[in-house]
Amino acid sequence: MARKAFRENMKTLEKEIICQGEMVYIALNRSVEALRDLDVTKAEKIVVDDRLINRKRWDIEEQCINLLATQQPVATDLRELIAVLSISTDMERMGDHAEGIAKIAIMHGNQPLVKPLIDIPRMAEKTSDMLTRSLEAFINRDAEKAIAICNEDDEVDNLYDQVYRELLSFMTEKPTIITRATYLLWAAHNLERIADRVTNICERIVFLVKGTMEELKVSNY
């Protein structure tokens, strides 16, 4: 009976993780849209809604602690709870990075962008896709898929390098746009960090399935 209750609680936690992931996915993509369109109203809503992502993290943590205290999980059960706690924390921090992009859009104000956004939206598209598939790998306990997703982080890193080089060139040629170009650099860096958080999730999936902690991707930043 206790075992059945634990499994039911874990299913509930998995649904909460997916819900939090959807919230982060929306915040990530809307923050880049707000920056692309210089939409301060949309950006301000993202900042406010980040509190909901934070609240979801605390709710998940509270449920995990309650299960630890009342169910005395061992072996695989314990790994599941540890993985859930870690994944939820990483997603809460992804939300913070998305909020950071929204705040950049607010700081940018109505000044024109130094260039149309091309690679930054590509970074967001790739990163949000990695996030979605990493959560699928978590639900399906698919360690091989998680490892493959980690390897895709290089694509995000390469896009970041491209953004960095291009904006640095613009700043060298025209010092008057340094502040606005720096805003875009910060936004790109936030996206690169979100992708790194996805690799953290993938590492927890491997830990959950195999019982070993492995550093699957070493960040260059």
PyMOL commands that place a pseudoatom at each C-alpha (Angstrom):
pseudoatom trace, name=CA, resn=MET, resi=1, chain=A, elem=C, hetatm=0, pos=[0.000, 0.000, 0.000]
pseudoatom trace, name=CA, resn=ALA, resi=2, chain=A, elem=C, hetatm=0, pos=[2.806, 2.394, 0.916]
pseudoatom trace, name=CA, resn=ARG, resi=3, chain=A, elem=C, hetatm=0, pos=[4.581, 1.502, -2.315]
pseudoatom trace, name=CA, resn=LYS, resi=4, chain=A, elem=C, hetatm=0, pos=[1.488, 2.283, -4.371]
pseudoatom trace, name=CA, resn=ALA, resi=5, chain=A, elem=C, hetatm=0, pos=[1.099, 5.634, -2.625]
pseudoatom trace, name=CA, resn=PHE, resi=6, chain=A, elem=C, hetatm=0, pos=[4.725, 6.500, -3.325]
pseudoatom trace, name=CA, resn=ARG, resi=7, chain=A, elem=C, hetatm=0, pos=[4.350, 5.708, -7.042]
pseudoatom trace, name=CA, resn=GLU, resi=8, chain=A, elem=C, hetatm=0, pos=[1.209, 7.841, -7.229]
pseudoatom trace, name=CA, resn=ASN, resi=9, chain=A, elem=C, hetatm=0, pos=[3.022, 10.712, -5.552]
pseudoatom trace, name=CA, resn=MET, resi=10, chain=A, elem=C, hetatm=0, pos=[5.919, 10.376, -7.983]
pseudoatom trace, name=CA, resn=LYS, resi=11, chain=A, elem=C, hetatm=0, pos=[3.513, 10.546, -10.919]
pseudoatom trace, name=CA, resn=THR, resi=12, chain=A, elem=C, hetatm=0, pos=[2.124, 13.756, -9.456]
pseudoatom trace, name=CA, resn=LEU, resi=13, chain=A, elem=C, hetatm=0, pos=[5.645, 15.167, -9.120]
pseudoatom trace, name=CA, resn=GLU, resi=14, chain=A, elem=C, hetatm=0, pos=[6.411, 14.275, -12.726]
pseudoatom trace, name=CA, resn=LYS, resi=15, chain=A, elem=C, hetatm=0, pos=[3.330, 16.224, -13.836]
pseudoatom trace, name=CA, resn=GLU, resi=16, chain=A, elem=C, hetatm=0, pos=[4.491, 19.176, -11.737]
pseudoatom trace, name=CA, resn=ILE, resi=17, chain=A, elem=C, hetatm=0, pos=[7.918, 19.039, -13.391]
pseudoatom trace, name=CA, resn=ILE, resi=18, chain=A, elem=C, hetatm=0, pos=[6.321, 19.050, -16.848]
pseudoatom trace, name=CA, resn=CYS, resi=19, chain=A, elem=C, hetatm=0, pos=[4.132, 21.993, -15.810]
pseudoatom trace, name=CA, resn=GLN, resi=20, chain=A, elem=C, hetatm=0, pos=[7.172, 23.927, -14.610]
pseudoatom trace, name=CA, resn=GLY, resi=21, chain=A, elem=C, hetatm=0, pos=[8.977, 23.062, -17.832]
pseudoatom trace, name=CA, resn=GLU, resi=22, chain=A, elem=C, hetatm=0, pos=[6.110, 24.462, -19.885]
pseudoatom trace, name=CA, resn=MET, resi=23, chain=A, elem=C, hetatm=0, pos=[6.240, 27.672, -17.855]
pseudoatom trace, name=CA, resn=VAL, resi=24, chain=A, elem=C, hetatm=0, pos=[9.964, 28.006, -18.512]
pseudoatom trace, name=CA, resn=TYR, resi=25, chain=A, elem=C, hetatm=0, pos=[9.490, 27.214, -22.219]
pseudoatom trace, name=CA, resn=ILE, resi=26, chain=A, elem=C, hetatm=0, pos=[6.931, 30.012, -22.527]
pseudoatom trace, name=CA, resn=ALA, resi=27, chain=A, elem=C, hetatm=0, pos=[9.067, 32.498, -20.577]
pseudoatom trace, name=CA, resn=LEU, resi=28, chain=A, elem=C, hetatm=0, pos=[12.146, 31.688, -22.650]
pseudoatom trace, name=CA, resn=ASN, resi=29, chain=A, elem=C, hetatm=0, pos=[10.478, 32.198, -26.011]
pseudoatom trace, name=CA, resn=ARG, resi=30, chain=A, elem=C, hetatm=0, pos=[8.391, 35.198, -24.997]
pseudoatom trace, name=CA, resn=SER, resi=31, chain=A, elem=C, hetatm=0, pos=[11.422, 36.964, -23.535]
pseudoatom trace, name=CA, resn=VAL, resi=32, chain=A, elem=C, hetatm=0, pos=[13.248, 36.701, -26.870]
pseudoatom trace, name=CA, resn=GLU, resi=33, chain=A, elem=C, hetatm=0, pos=[10.105, 37.864, -28.683]
pseudoatom trace, name=CA, resn=ALA, resi=34, chain=A, elem=C, hetatm=0, pos=[9.907, 40.848, -26.336]
pseudoatom trace, name=CA, resn=LEU, resi=35, chain=A, elem=C, hetatm=0, pos=[13.513, 41.739, -27.100]
pseudoatom trace, name=CA, resn=ARG, resi=36, chain=A, elem=C, hetatm=0, pos=[13.078, 41.217, -30.839]
pseudoatom trace, name=CA, resn=ASP, resi=37, chain=A, elem=C, hetatm=0, pos=[9.953, 43.406, -30.922]
pseudoatom trace, name=CA, resn=LEU, resi=38, chain=A, elem=C, hetatm=0, pos=[11.131, 45.777, -28.171]
pseudoatom trace, name=CA, resn=ASP, resi=39, chain=A, elem=C, hetatm=0, pos=[7.841, 45.010, -26.437]
pseudoatom trace, name=CA, resn=VAL, resi=40, chain=A, elem=C, hetatm=0, pos=[8.226, 46.412, -22.928]
pseudoatom trace, name=CA, resn=THR, resi=41, chain=A, elem=C, hetatm=0, pos=[4.700, 45.392, -21.880]
pseudoatom trace, name=CA, resn=LYS, resi=42, chain=A, elem=C, hetatm=0, pos=[5.357, 41.744, -22.740]
pseudoatom trace, name=CA, resn=ALA, resi=43, chain=A, elem=C, hetatm=0, pos=[8.743, 41.914, -21.020]
pseudoatom trace, name=CA, resn=GLU, resi=44, chain=A, elem=C, hetatm=0, pos=[7.232, 43.308, -17.827]
pseudoatom trace, name=CA, resn=LYS, resi=45, chain=A, elem=C, hetatm=0, pos=[4.712, 40.456, -17.714]
pseudoatom trace, name=CA, resn=ILE, resi=46, chain=A, elem=C, hetatm=0, pos=[7.520, 37.908, -18.004]
pseudoatom trace, name=CA, resn=VAL, resi=47, chain=A, elem=C, hetatm=0, pos=[9.250, 39.518, -15.031]
pseudoatom trace, name=CA, resn=VAL, resi=48, chain=A, elem=C, hetatm=0, pos=[6.063, 39.301, -12.963]
pseudoatom trace, name=CA, resn=ASP, resi=49, chain=A, elem=C, hetatm=0, pos=[5.302, 35.722, -14.046]
pseudoatom trace, name=CA, resn=ASP, resi=50, chain=A, elem=C, hetatm=0, pos=[8.753, 34.530, -12.994]
pseudoatom trace, name=CA, resn=ARG, resi=51, chain=A, elem=C, hetatm=0, pos=[7.368, 34.454, -9.460]
pseudoatom trace, name=CA, resn=LEU, resi=52, chain=A, elem=C, hetatm=0, pos=[5.068, 31.619, -10.569]
pseudoatom trace, name=CA, resn=ILE, resi=53, chain=A, elem=C, hetatm=0, pos=[8.055, 29.574, -11.754]
pseudoatom trace, name=CA, resn=ASN, resi=54, chain=A, elem=C, hetatm=0, pos=[9.761, 30.204, -8.430]
pseudoatom trace, name=CA, resn=ARG, resi=55, chain=A, elem=C, hetatm=0, pos=[6.617, 29.199, -6.542]
pseudoatom trace, name=CA, resn=LYS, resi=56, chain=A, elem=C, hetatm=0, pos=[6.365, 25.993, -8.546]
pseudoatom trace, name=CA, resn=ARG, resi=57, chain=A, elem=C, hetatm=0, pos=[9.935, 25.123, -7.574]
pseudoatom trace, name=CA, resn=TRP, resi=58, chain=A, elem=C, hetatm=0, pos=[9.183, 25.602, -3.875]
pseudoatom trace, name=CA, resn=ASP, resi=59, chain=A, elem=C, hetatm=0, pos=[5.999, 23.539, -4.134]
pseudoatom trace, name=CA, resn=ILE, resi=60, chain=A, elem=C, hetatm=0, pos=[7.887, 20.676, -5.766]
pseudoatom trace, name=CA, resn=GLU, resi=61, chain=A, elem=C, hetatm=0, pos=[10.622, 20.869, -3.160]
pseudoatom trace, name=CA, resn=GLU, resi=62, chain=A, elem=C, hetatm=0, pos=[8.068, 20.786, -0.350]
pseudoatom trace, name=CA, resn=GLN, resi=63, chain=A, elem=C, hetatm=0, pos=[6.440, 17.678, -1.840]
pseudoatom trace, name=CA, resn=CYS, resi=64, chain=A, elem=C, hetatm=0, pos=[9.821, 15.966, -2.178]
pseudoatom trace, name=CA, resn=ILE, resi=65, chain=A, elem=C, hetatm=0, pos=[10.740, 16.723, 1.422]
pseudoatom trace, name=CA, resn=ASN, resi=66, chain=A, elem=C, hetatm=0, pos=[7.392, 15.388, 2.582]
pseudoatom trace, name=CA, resn=LEU, resi=67, chain=A, elem=C, hetatm=0, pos=[7.959, 12.121, 0.699]
pseudoatom trace, name=CA, resn=LEU, resi=68, chain=A, elem=C, hetatm=0, pos=[11.467, 11.818, 2.124]
pseudoatom trace, name=CA, resn=ALA, resi=69, chain=A, elem=C, hetatm=0, pos=[10.079, 12.266, 5.632]
pseudoatom trace, name=CA, resn=THR, resi=70, chain=A, elem=C, hetatm=0, pos=[7.073, 9.979, 5.335]
pseudoatom trace, name=CA, resn=GLN, resi=71, chain=A, elem=C, hetatm=0, pos=[7.949, 7.282, 2.792]
pseudoatom trace, name=CA, resn=GLN, resi=72, chain=A, elem=C, hetatm=0, pos=[11.618, 6.591, 3.624]
pseudoatom trace, name=CA, resn=PRO, resi=73, chain=A, elem=C, hetatm=0, pos=[12.557, 5.940, -0.016]
pseudoatom trace, name=CA, resn=VAL, resi=74, chain=A, elem=C, hetatm=0, pos=[15.596, 3.819, -0.855]
pseudoatom trace, name=CA, resn=ALA, resi=75, chain=A, elem=C, hetatm=0, pos=[17.678, 3.024, -3.961]
pseudoatom trace, name=CA, resn=THR, resi=76, chain=A, elem=C, hetatm=0, pos=[15.840, 3.999, -7.176]
pseudoatom trace, name=CA, resn=ASP, resi=77, chain=A, elem=C, hetatm=0, pos=[13.071, 5.803, -5.277]
pseudoatom trace, name=CA, resn=LEU, resi=78, chain=A, elem=C, hetatm=0, pos=[15.611, 8.030, -3.579]
pseudoatom trace, name=CA, resn=ARG, resi=79, chain=A, elem=C, hetatm=0, pos=[17.342, 8.750, -6.886]
pseudoatom trace, name=CA, resn=GLU, resi=80, chain=A, elem=C, hetatm=0, pos=[13.995, 9.797, -8.357]
pseudoatom trace, name=CA, resn=LEU, resi=81, chain=A, elem=C, hetatm=0, pos=[13.429, 12.342, -5.618]
pseudoatom trace, name=CA, resn=ILE, resi=82, chain=A, elem=C, hetatm=0, pos=[16.964, 13.696, -5.886]
pseudoatom trace, name=CA, resn=ALA, resi=83, chain=A, elem=C, hetatm=0, pos=[16.576, 14.012, -9.663]
pseudoatom trace, name=CA, resn=VAL, resi=84, chain=A, elem=C, hetatm=0, pos=[13.242, 15.822, -9.321]
pseudoatom trace, name=CA, resn=LEU, resi=85, chain=A, elem=C, hetatm=0, pos=[14.686, 18.273, -6.795]
pseudoatom trace, name=CA, resn=SER, resi=86, chain=A, elem=C, hetatm=0, pos=[17.685, 19.014, -8.996]
pseudoatom trace, name=CA, resn=ILE, resi=87, chain=A, elem=C, hetatm=0, pos=[15.680, 19.331, -12.233]
pseudoatom trace, name=CA, resn=SER, resi=88, chain=A, elem=C, hetatm=0, pos=[13.177, 21.688, -10.628]
pseudoatom trace, name=CA, resn=THR, resi=89, chain=A, elem=C, hetatm=0, pos=[15.984, 23.868, -9.276]
pseudoatom trace, name=CA, resn=ASP, resi=90, chain=A, elem=C, hetatm=0, pos=[17.673, 24.070, -12.680]
pseudoatom trace, name=CA, resn=MET, resi=91, chain=A, elem=C, hetatm=0, pos=[14.391, 25.035, -14.332]
pseudoatom trace, name=CA, resn=GLU, resi=92, chain=A, elem=C, hetatm=0, pos=[13.785, 27.738, -11.732]
pseudoatom trace, name=CA, resn=ARG, resi=93, chain=A, elem=C, hetatm=0, pos=[17.177, 29.169, -12.683]
pseudoatom trace, name=CA, resn=MET, resi=94, chain=A, elem=C, hetatm=0, pos=[16.302, 28.921, -16.377]
pseudoatom trace, name=CA, resn=GLY, resi=95, chain=A, elem=C, hetatm=0, pos=[13.290, 31.053, -15.523]
pseudoatom trace, name=CA, resn=ASP, resi=96, chain=A, elem=C, hetatm=0, pos=[15.660, 33.567, -13.946]
pseudoatom trace, name=CA, resn=HIS, resi=97, chain=A, elem=C, hetatm=0, pos=[17.692, 33.699, -17.169]
pseudoatom trace, name=CA, resn=ALA, resi=98, chain=A, elem=C, hetatm=0, pos=[14.509, 34.234, -19.202]
pseudoatom trace, name=CA, resn=GLU, resi=99, chain=A, elem=C, hetatm=0, pos=[13.540, 36.992, -16.774]
pseudoatom trace, name=CA, resn=GLY, resi=100, chain=A, elem=C, hetatm=0, pos=[17.008, 38.454, -17.345]
pseudoatom trace, name=CA, resn=ILE, resi=101, chain=A, elem=C, hetatm=0, pos=[16.357, 38.669, -21.082]
pseudoatom trace, name=CA, resn=ALA, resi=102, chain=A, elem=C, hetatm=0, pos=[13.022, 40.364, -20.391]
pseudoatom trace, name=CA, resn=LYS, resi=103, chain=A, elem=C, hetatm=0, pos=[14.755, 42.909, -18.159]
pseudoatom trace, name=CA, resn=ILE, resi=104, chain=A, elem=C, hetatm=0, pos=[17.253, 43.555, -20.957]
pseudoatom trace, name=CA, resn=ALA, resi=105, chain=A, elem=C, hetatm=0, pos=[14.316, 44.318, -23.276]
pseudoatom trace, name=CA, resn=ILE, resi=106, chain=A, elem=C, hetatm=0, pos=[13.024, 46.788, -20.689]
pseudoatom trace, name=CA, resn=MET, resi=107, chain=A, elem=C, hetatm=0, pos=[16.433, 48.454, -20.323]
pseudoatom trace, name=CA, resn=HIS, resi=108, chain=A, elem=C, hetatm=0, pos=[16.779, 48.640, -24.106]
pseudoatom trace, name=CA, resn=GLY, resi=109, chain=A, elem=C, hetatm=0, pos=[13.574, 50.641, -24.256]
pseudoatom trace, name=CA, resn=ASN, resi=110, chain=A, elem=C, hetatm=0, pos=[12.545, 52.075, -27.619]
pseudoatom trace, name=CA, resn=GLN, resi=111, chain=A, elem=C, hetatm=0, pos=[16.059, 52.513, -28.975]
pseudoatom trace, name=CA, resn=PRO, resi=112, chain=A, elem=C, hetatm=0, pos=[16.460, 50.672, -32.291]
pseudoatom trace, name=CA, resn=LEU, resi=113, chain=A, elem=C, hetatm=0, pos=[18.259, 47.344, -32.224]
pseudoatom trace, name=CA, resn=VAL, resi=114, chain=A, elem=C, hetatm=0, pos=[21.807, 47.501, -33.577]
pseudoatom trace, name=CA, resn=LYS, resi=115, chain=A, elem=C, hetatm=0, pos=[20.779, 44.765, -36.020]
pseudoatom trace, name=CA, resn=PRO, resi=116, chain=A, elem=C, hetatm=0, pos=[17.783, 42.519, -36.685]
pseudoatom trace, name=CA, resn=LEU, resi=117, chain=A, elem=C, hetatm=0, pos=[17.858, 39.507, -34.375]
pseudoatom trace, name=CA, resn=ILE, resi=118, chain=A, elem=C, hetatm=0, pos=[18.718, 36.321, -36.273]
pseudoatom trace, name=CA, resn=ASP, resi=119, chain=A, elem=C, hetatm=0, pos=[21.053, 34.114, -34.260]
pseudoatom trace, name=CA, resn=ILE, resi=120, chain=A, elem=C, hetatm=0, pos=[19.542, 34.942, -30.852]
pseudoatom trace, name=CA, resn=PRO, resi=121, chain=A, elem=C, hetatm=0, pos=[16.105, 33.604, -31.904]
pseudoatom trace, name=CA, resn=ARG, resi=122, chain=A, elem=C, hetatm=0, pos=[17.892, 30.547, -33.308]
pseudoatom trace, name=CA, resn=MET, resi=123, chain=A, elem=C, hetatm=0, pos=[19.546, 30.042, -29.942]
pseudoatom trace, name=CA, resn=ALA, resi=124, chain=A, elem=C, hetatm=0, pos=[16.146, 30.289, -28.251]
pseudoatom trace, name=CA, resn=GLU, resi=125, chain=A, elem=C, hetatm=0, pos=[14.577, 27.816, -30.680]
pseudoatom trace, name=CA, resn=LYS, resi=126, chain=A, elem=C, hetatm=0, pos=[17.362, 25.277, -30.188]
pseudoatom trace, name=CA, resn=THR, resi=127, chain=A, elem=C, hetatm=0, pos=[17.449, 25.706, -26.426]
pseudoatom trace, name=CA, resn=SER, resi=128, chain=A, elem=C, hetatm=0, pos=[13.686, 25.381, -25.972]
pseudoatom trace, name=CA, resn=ASP, resi=129, chain=A, elem=C, hetatm=0, pos=[13.719, 22.258, -28.169]
pseudoatom trace, name=CA, resn=MET, resi=130, chain=A, elem=C, hetatm=0, pos=[16.483, 20.750, -26.013]
pseudoatom trace, name=CA, resn=LEU, resi=131, chain=A, elem=C, hetatm=0, pos=[14.463, 21.554, -22.880]
pseudoatom trace, name=CA, resn=THR, resi=132, chain=A, elem=C, hetatm=0, pos=[11.306, 19.901, -24.222]
pseudoatom trace, name=CA, resn=ARG, resi=133, chain=A, elem=C, hetatm=0, pos=[13.132, 16.751, -25.256]
pseudoatom trace, name=CA, resn=SER, resi=134, chain=A, elem=C, hetatm=0, pos=[15.088, 16.547, -22.012]
pseudoatom trace, name=CA, resn=LEU, resi=135, chain=A, elem=C, hetatm=0, pos=[11.809, 16.447, -20.081]
pseudoatom trace, name=CA, resn=GLU, resi=136, chain=A, elem=C, hetatm=0, pos=[10.552, 13.726, -22.409]
pseudoatom trace, name=CA, resn=ALA, resi=137, chain=A, elem=C, hetatm=0, pos=[13.747, 11.801, -21.654]
pseudoatom trace, name=CA, resn=PHE, resi=138, chain=A, elem=C, hetatm=0, pos=[13.077, 12.258, -17.942]
pseudoatom trace, name=CA, resn=ILE, resi=139, chain=A, elem=C, hetatm=0, pos=[9.530, 10.907, -18.168]
pseudoatom trace, name=CA, resn=ASN, resi=140, chain=A, elem=C, hetatm=0, pos=[10.688, 7.969, -20.309]
pseudoatom trace, name=CA, resn=ARG, resi=141, chain=A, elem=C, hetatm=0, pos=[13.866, 7.375, -18.251]
pseudoatom trace, name=CA, resn=ASP, resi=142, chain=A, elem=C, hetatm=0, pos=[15.841, 7.539, -21.503]
pseudoatom trace, name=CA, resn=ALA, resi=143, chain=A, elem=C, hetatm=0, pos=[19.501, 7.986, -20.606]
pseudoatom trace, name=CA, resn=GLU, resi=144, chain=A, elem=C, hetatm=0, pos=[20.756, 7.642, -24.180]
pseudoatom trace, name=CA, resn=LYS, resi=145, chain=A, elem=C, hetatm=0, pos=[18.480, 10.419, -25.378]
pseudoatom trace, name=CA, resn=ALA, resi=146, chain=A, elem=C, hetatm=0, pos=[19.671, 12.592, -22.495]
pseudoatom trace, name=CA, resn=ILE, resi=147, chain=A, elem=C, hetatm=0, pos=[23.303, 12.039, -23.494]
pseudoatom trace, name=CA, resn=ALA, resi=148, chain=A, elem=C, hetatm=0, pos=[22.534, 12.910, -27.117]
pseudoatom trace, name=CA, resn=ILE, resi=149, chain=A, elem=C, hetatm=0, pos=[20.821, 16.154, -26.059]
pseudoatom trace, name=CA, resn=CYS, resi=150, chain=A, elem=C, hetatm=0, pos=[23.910, 17.152, -24.085]
pseudoatom trace, name=CA, resn=ASN, resi=151, chain=A, elem=C, hetatm=0, pos=[26.007, 16.856, -27.225]
pseudoatom trace, name=CA, resn=GLU, resi=152, chain=A, elem=C, hetatm=0, pos=[23.684, 19.303, -28.992]
pseudoatom trace, name=CA, resn=ASP, resi=153, chain=A, elem=C, hetatm=0, pos=[24.757, 22.038, -26.573]
pseudoatom trace, name=CA, resn=ASP, resi=154, chain=A, elem=C, hetatm=0, pos=[27.697, 22.684, -28.911]
pseudoatom trace, name=CA, resn=GLU, resi=155, chain=A, elem=C, hetatm=0, pos=[25.233, 24.101, -31.443]
pseudoatom trace, name=CA, resn=VAL, resi=156, chain=A, elem=C, hetatm=0, pos=[24.089, 26.708, -28.938]
pseudoatom trace, name=CA, resn=ASP, resi=157, chain=A, elem=C, hetatm=0, pos=[27.690, 27.498, -28.003]
pseudoatom trace, name=CA, resn=ASN, resi=158, chain=A, elem=C, hetatm=0, pos=[28.579, 27.995, -31.673]
pseudoatom trace, name=CA, resn=LEU, resi=159, chain=A, elem=C, hetatm=0, pos=[25.670, 30.377, -32.170]
pseudoatom trace, name=CA, resn=TYR, resi=160, chain=A, elem=C, hetatm=0, pos=[26.742, 32.300, -29.081]
pseudoatom trace, name=CA, resn=ASP, resi=161, chain=A, elem=C, hetatm=0, pos=[30.291, 32.581, -30.452]
pseudoatom trace, name=CA, resn=GLN, resi=162, chain=A, elem=C, hetatm=0, pos=[28.860, 33.898, -33.716]
pseudoatom trace, name=CA, resn=VAL, resi=163, chain=A, elem=C, hetatm=0, pos=[26.758, 36.518, -31.918]
pseudoatom trace, name=CA, resn=TYR, resi=164, chain=A, elem=C, hetatm=0, pos=[29.727, 37.518, -29.774]
pseudoatom trace, name=CA, resn=ARG, resi=165, chain=A, elem=C, hetatm=0, pos=[32.079, 37.991, -32.735]
pseudoatom trace, name=CA, resn=GLU, resi=166, chain=A, elem=C, hetatm=0, pos=[29.531, 39.911, -34.778]
pseudoatom trace, name=CA, resn=LEU, resi=167, chain=A, elem=C, hetatm=0, pos=[28.574, 42.297, -31.991]
pseudoatom trace, name=CA, resn=LEU, resi=168, chain=A, elem=C, hetatm=0, pos=[32.187, 42.854, -31.008]
pseudoatom trace, name=CA, resn=SER, resi=169, chain=A, elem=C, hetatm=0, pos=[32.891, 43.840, -34.591]
pseudoatom trace, name=CA, resn=PHE, resi=170, chain=A, elem=C, hetatm=0, pos=[29.973, 46.279, -34.558]
pseudoatom trace, name=CA, resn=MET, resi=171, chain=A, elem=C, hetatm=0, pos=[31.185, 47.855, -31.306]
pseudoatom trace, name=CA, resn=THR, resi=172, chain=A, elem=C, hetatm=0, pos=[34.699, 48.278, -32.712]
pseudoatom trace, name=CA, resn=GLU, resi=173, chain=A, elem=C, hetatm=0, pos=[33.424, 49.966, -35.843]
pseudoatom trace, name=CA, resn=LYS, resi=174, chain=A, elem=C, hetatm=0, pos=[30.850, 52.165, -34.082]
pseudoatom trace, name=CA, resn=PRO, resi=175, chain=A, elem=C, hetatm=0, pos=[31.516, 52.833, -30.376]
pseudoatom trace, name=CA, resn=THR, resi=176, chain=A, elem=C, hetatm=0, pos=[28.248, 54.739, -29.998]
pseudoatom trace, name=CA, resn=ILE, resi=177, chain=A, elem=C, hetatm=0, pos=[26.277, 51.475, -30.121]
pseudoatom trace, name=CA, resn=ILE, resi=178, chain=A, elem=C, hetatm=0, pos=[28.325, 49.714, -27.423]
pseudoatom trace, name=CA, resn=THR, resi=179, chain=A, elem=C, hetatm=0, pos=[25.550, 49.853, -24.790]
pseudoatom trace, name=CA, resn=ARG, resi=180, chain=A, elem=C, hetatm=0, pos=[22.873, 48.459, -27.102]
pseudoatom trace, name=CA, resn=ALA, resi=181, chain=A, elem=C, hetatm=0, pos=[25.219, 45.780, -28.453]
pseudoatom trace, name=CA, resn=THR, resi=182, chain=A, elem=C, hetatm=0, pos=[26.124, 44.805, -24.904]
pseudoatom trace, name=CA, resn=TYR, resi=183, chain=A, elem=C, hetatm=0, pos=[22.446, 44.272, -24.108]
pseudoatom trace, name=CA, resn=LEU, resi=184, chain=A, elem=C, hetatm=0, pos=[22.258, 41.733, -26.946]
pseudoatom trace, name=CA, resn=LEU, resi=185, chain=A, elem=C, hetatm=0, pos=[25.420, 40.031, -25.707]
pseudoatom trace, name=CA, resn=TRP, resi=186, chain=A, elem=C, hetatm=0, pos=[23.839, 39.659, -22.277]
pseudoatom trace, name=CA, resn=ALA, resi=187, chain=A, elem=C, hetatm=0, pos=[20.714, 38.171, -23.841]
pseudoatom trace, name=CA, resn=ALA, resi=188, chain=A, elem=C, hetatm=0, pos=[22.744, 35.659, -25.838]
pseudoatom trace, name=CA, resn=HIS, resi=189, chain=A, elem=C, hetatm=0, pos=[24.714, 34.729, -22.737]
pseudoatom trace, name=CA, resn=ASN, resi=190, chain=A, elem=C, hetatm=0, pos=[21.486, 34.071, -20.830]
pseudoatom trace, name=CA, resn=LEU, resi=191, chain=A, elem=C, hetatm=0, pos=[20.386, 31.681, -23.578]
pseudoatom trace, name=CA, resn=GLU, resi=192, chain=A, elem=C, hetatm=0, pos=[23.745, 29.929, -23.500]
pseudoatom trace, name=CA, resn=ARG, resi=193, chain=A, elem=C, hetatm=0, pos=[23.359, 29.475, -19.757]
pseudoatom trace, name=CA, resn=ILE, resi=194, chain=A, elem=C, hetatm=0, pos=[19.842, 28.058, -20.172]
pseudoatom trace, name=CA, resn=ALA, resi=195, chain=A, elem=C, hetatm=0, pos=[21.247, 25.446, -22.559]
pseudoatom trace, name=CA, resn=ASP, resi=196, chain=A, elem=C, hetatm=0, pos=[23.856, 24.580, -19.925]
pseudoatom trace, name=CA, resn=ARG, resi=197, chain=A, elem=C, hetatm=0, pos=[21.038, 24.064, -17.409]
pseudoatom trace, name=CA, resn=VAL, resi=198, chain=A, elem=C, hetatm=0, pos=[19.437, 21.628, -19.843]
pseudoatom trace, name=CA, resn=THR, resi=199, chain=A, elem=C, hetatm=0, pos=[22.646, 19.594, -19.808]
pseudoatom trace, name=CA, resn=ASN, resi=200, chain=A, elem=C, hetatm=0, pos=[22.389, 19.540, -16.008]
pseudoatom trace, name=CA, resn=ILE, resi=201, chain=A, elem=C, hetatm=0, pos=[18.917, 18.030, -16.347]
pseudoatom trace, name=CA, resn=CYS, resi=202, chain=A, elem=C, hetatm=0, pos=[20.288, 15.415, -18.715]
pseudoatom trace, name=CA, resn=GLU, resi=203, chain=A, elem=C, hetatm=0, pos=[23.010, 14.520, -16.216]
pseudoatom trace, name=CA, resn=ARG, resi=204, chain=A, elem=C, hetatm=0, pos=[20.346, 13.946, -13.562]
pseudoatom trace, name=CA, resn=ILE, resi=205, chain=A, elem=C, hetatm=0, pos=[18.456, 11.679, -15.943]
pseudoatom trace, name=CA, resn=VAL, resi=206, chain=A, elem=C, hetatm=0, pos=[21.571, 9.561, -16.445]
pseudoatom trace, name=CA, resn=PHE, resi=207, chain=A, elem=C, hetatm=0, pos=[22.014, 9.483, -12.663]
pseudoatom trace, name=CA, resn=LEU, resi=208, chain=A, elem=C, hetatm=0, pos=[18.397, 8.398, -12.241]
pseudoatom trace, name=CA, resn=VAL, resi=209, chain=A, elem=C, hetatm=0, pos=[18.705, 5.579, -14.766]
pseudoatom trace, name=CA, resn=LYS, resi=210, chain=A, elem=C, hetatm=0, pos=[22.252, 4.381, -14.147]
pseudoatom trace, name=CA, resn=GLY, resi=211, chain=A, elem=C, hetatm=0, pos=[22.871, 5.398, -10.553]
pseudoatom trace, name=CA, resn=THR, resi=212, chain=A, elem=C, hetatm=0, pos=[26.114, 7.196, -11.420]
pseudoatom trace, name=CA, resn=MET, resi=213, chain=A, elem=C, hetatm=0, pos=[26.916, 10.902, -11.562]
pseudoatom trace, name=CA, resn=GLU, resi=214, chain=A, elem=C, hetatm=0, pos=[28.550, 11.839, -14.858]
pseudoatom trace, name=CA, resn=GLU, resi=215, chain=A, elem=C, hetatm=0, pos=[29.591, 15.246, -16.169]
pseudoatom trace, name=CA, resn=LEU, resi=216, chain=A, elem=C, hetatm=0, pos=[28.340, 14.926, -19.718]
pseudoatom trace, name=CA, resn=LYS, resi=217, chain=A, elem=C, hetatm=0, pos=[29.281, 18.392, -20.931]
pseudoatom trace, name=CA, resn=VAL, resi=218, chain=A, elem=C, hetatm=0, pos=[31.916, 20.826, -19.681]
pseudoatom trace, name=CA, resn=SER, resi=219, chain=A, elem=C, hetatm=0, pos=[30.929, 24.429, -20.383]
pseudoatom trace, name=CA, resn=ASN, resi=220, chain=A, elem=C, hetatm=0, pos=[33.433, 26.656, -22.122]
pseudoatom trace, name=CA, resn=TYR, resi=221, chain=A, elem=C, hetatm=0, pos=[32.009, 29.763, -20.435]
for i in range(1, 221): cmd.bond("trace and resi %d" % i, "trace and resi %d" % (i + 1))
show_as sticks, trace
zoom trace
